[in-house]
Amino acid sequence: MMSCVFLVGCSLHPIPDDLSTENTFRIVNNIRCEVRDQVQLRLQELLDKSPDEAVRRFPLANLNMLVREQGQAGILRILASADPTIAYKVLKYGSITIGYSFSFDITETNKNSANAGFRLPFTHTTFGLTAKGEANFTRQNVRTFAVSDSFLDLIALDCSGYRKRRGNFAYPIVGSIGVRNVIDTYLDLAKSGVTATEVAGIAGPFKDVITFTTEISGDISPTVTIAPVPNKFRLISAGGTFGAGRTDIHMLTIVIPFPALDDRPGSFLSSESFTAKEYTTAVENANKTIAYEFCIERAINGTSGALPGITTSPEQYCRDASFR
């Protein structure tokens, strides 16, 4: 249709790719890599506080290879042999888990109308006729999903195709969205040694909800006027309005539970205690909290098909769903 060509473009399945060079995978990976950069920077600051030179020079750039070779617990044991205090702080830091819940809600509309004027001759007079037609279309796509990363796994994420981006004011989700500030704020809050607790509402989890809305619309109204010919049935005018609009609502919810591990003086264990189980247990507990928070979000926003007819509160429903 003419509106599709000249305005925002038409698609039977509206997706972010229509308005940008980034597909869904790259959008998500760019955000994860932006988080990774800040997580790695803050981890290096932590290692730099060690009096041991080997710890300060720990090869973060090769961490993904070290994780494959040694495993998370193996890396922690390497650090613990040189500086147990820093190693336990790294264990606490590395087990921190960040969850992302994405919602891409895209609606595209096309409104098309046309009219034509005719002149019909008769014996003693003329008669005018106007014909009109209209066709309107609406397409919507809602794409939702969630992912999570522990900080230690995130540092080992392959970001070889990633490049640092600036903010994109026209289509914000494809640019830098400020997650560096999210990580810094969370870590600054946790500096006092605060840990997660089973008591609801105390010490977390940390949550940020970011919503971007992009609206694009326009129309064109071509017209044609033709001089009438006496005593002939002729088209004398034609016109129309072709309009298109698109609304993209991108919502990202970030949840970061505070860690259950306590790294205050006297609380950390010896280097022999750095086992894979300690790390995986902390990550599993964090993922349960993240799943619980995202369950509540879906219940409140009405995006879960399982919730119609549920009479309990979102919090109670999600507790019954065994997310905690």
N, C-alpha and C positions, 0 to 999 in steps of 0.2 A: 504494500500500500504506500501511497505517497508520503503519509506521515511517518511511516517506518523509515523511509529513505532519508528524509530531511531532518528528522528530529532525533529521538533517542535510540532508534533501532527496535526491531521487534524480535521476539523469540517465544517459542512455545513453552520453553522451560527457562524462566529468568534466573540467571546466576550471576555472581560477582564478575565473572570473566567478561560479561557483555560490556562493562564500562571500564575495565582496566586490563592490564597485561598480566595480572596475577590471578591464578586459580585458587580454589579453596585450600589445597595443600600448601601452596607457597605462602598464602596469607598466614596460615597457622604456623608454619615452620619459621617464617620471618619473626613472628612474635616470640616463639620459643627461643630462637637464637638471640633476640634482643635481650630476653631474660638471662640467657646463658652468659652473655658478655658481662652483665652486671654481677651475676653470681660468681663468676670466675674472678672478677676484679676484687670483690669483697673477700673471697677466699684467699687471694694472694695477700691482702692486707692482714688477714689472720695469720698466715704463715710467716709473714715478715716480723711478727712480734716474738717469734721464737729466738732464743739465744743461740740455737744450733744452726750453723751455716748451711748444713745439708738440708734442713727443713726449709730454710728461707729460699733455697735454690731448687726446691722440689719441682720437677718438670711438668707443670700444668698443661703445657702445650701438647704433651704426649699422653695425657691422661686417658684418652679413649683406648689407646693401645695397652696401657697399664691395667685398665679395668678388665680387658679381655684376657690378659696374661695372669694377673694376680687376683682379680676379683676385688670387690669393695673392701672386704675384711683384710685381704692381703695388703692393700695400700695402707689401711689404717695401722696394721701391725708394723709396716716399714716405718711409718712416722712415729709410732709409739716406742720403737727401739731407740729413737734419738730424743724424743721429747713427748712423754706420755700426756702431759697437761694439754699441749697443743693438739695432740692426736685425738684426745677425747672431745675437745672443742670441734675438731673437724668431723668426728663421728656425729655429734649433735647437729652441726651445720649441714653435713651431707645428707642426713636423714630427713631434713626439712622437705616437705613435699608441696608442690604448687599444683592446683587444679584449675583448669580453664573450661568454662562452659560457653560455647558459641551459639548464637542464634542469628541466622541471616534471613530476614523477612523482606521479600522483594515483591512489589506489586507493580504491574505494568498495565497501562490503559491506552486504548486507541479509540478516538471518536472521529467518525467520518460522515459527513453529510454532503449532499450534492443537490443542485436544483437546475432546472432548465426552463426557459420561457419560449413559447411558440406563438406564432401568429397565423390564424386561420382566416382566409378570405371568404366572404359570402357575396351575394349579389349586390346588396346595398350597404354592407357594413363589414367590419372585421371583428374577430373574437380572439381574446388573448387567453392562453392556457399556461399554467405554471405547474411543473412536476417536481416533486421532491423525493429524496430517498436518504436513508440514514442507516449506518451500521456501526455499532459500538462493541468493543471487546475488552475484557479484563482477564489478566493472567496473574496468578500469585504462586510463589514458591517459598516455603518456610523450611529452612535447613538447620537442624540443631544437632549438636554432638558435644562430647566432653572428652578431654584428655588430661593426663596428669604426669608430672615428672618429679622424681626426687632431685635435690640439688646435686648430689654426687653423680647421678646418671645424666643430668642435664649438662654438666660440665663436659661430659664425654660425647655430647650430641654432635653429629656430623653437620657442620654449618659451612661446608666448603663453597656452596653456591650463594651464601648469604653476604650481603653488603649492608653496611649501616645506612639507614634511611633518614630522611628528614620528615617532618610532619606534612601530610597531604591534606590541605584544607578542603579540596574539592571532593575527595573520596578517602576519608581518614583511615579506614581499616587497612589500606594498603601501604600506609606510611608508618612512621614511628608514632606510637600511641601513648608514650610516656610510661611504659612499664618499668623503666629504670627507677623512676621515682617510687613506684609501688614497692620494689624490692628494698630500696634504701629505707623507706618509711617502716616497713615490717621489721627489718633488722635493727633499726634504731630503737624500736619499741621493745625488742627482745634483748637488748644489751644488758638490762638489769638482771638477767638470769631467769626471767619469768618462764614458766613451763605450762604445758597443757594440763587441764584438770578435768575430772569427771563431772564437776558441778557445772551445770549449764549456765552460760553467760559470763563465765569468769575466764580471763586470759585467752580469749579467742573464740573461734578462729578469726583471723584477719580476713576481711572481705572488701573487695572493690567491685562496683558495678559500673561499667562504662557503656554508654549508648551513643551511637552516631546515627544521624538521620541525614540522608542526601535526597533532595527532591529535584527532579528535572522535568520541565514541561515546556510546551510551546505549540503553536499552531500556524498554519498558513491558509490563506483564503484567495485562491486564484479565481479570476472572473474573465469572461469573454463576452463581448458585445458585438453583434453583427447587424449591419444596416438591413432593414427589412426590404424585400422585393415585392412591389405591388402585385396583387392577384396571385400570389404564390404561398403555399403552405411552407413556412420556413422556421428554423430555429433562429431566434433573434438574440438570446442571451444564455449563458451557462456560468455556473459558479459553484463554489463548495467551500467547506471548511474541513481541514484535515488537522487533527490535533493528537498529540501523544504525550503521555506523562509516565514517570516512573518514580517510585518512592522506595528507597533502600533503607531499612532499619537494621543496623548491626549492633547487637548487644553482646558484650563480653563480661562474664562474671569471673573474677579471680578469687579463689579461696586458698589461704595458706594457714593451716593449723599451726599453733605454737608447738614446739617439740616437747615430747615427754621426758627427754633426757635432761639431766641437771648437771651442768658443767661448773658449778660454783666450787670453790676450794673445799677439798675433803670429800666431794661427792663422786668424783670419777674413779674408775677402776684401774687395775694394772694392765700392762700391755697384753697379758695373756687373755684378758677378757674380751678382746676385740674379735668377736666371732660374727659370721655371716648372719646368725640368728638374731643377734642384738640389733643389727642394722635393718634386716627385713621386717622384724616385729615392729620397729618404730615406723617404717614406711607403710606397713599394712594398717596400723592404727590411724595414721594420717589419712590414708585413702578412704577408710571408713567414715571419718569425719567429713571429708570432701564429698563423698557420695550422699551422706545425710543432708548436707547443706544444699546440694544441687537438687535433691529430692524435694526439699521444702520450696526451693525456687520454682520448680516445675508445678508444684501443687498450687502455689500462690498465683502464678501466671496462667494456670490452666492449660499447660502444654503437655500434660501427661494423660494419655487415653485411659489410664487405669483409675483415674480419680473421680469421674462423674458418679454421683450417688454415694460417695464417701461422706459420712456425717461427722467424723472426728476432725480435729484440727490438723493442719499440715504437719506440725511437729509430732503429734501423736501417731498419725498415719505413717510417717517416715521412721519413727522408732519401731513401730510394729513390722515395718518392712525389713528389719534387722540390718540397717545400715550402721547402727552403733553397737 
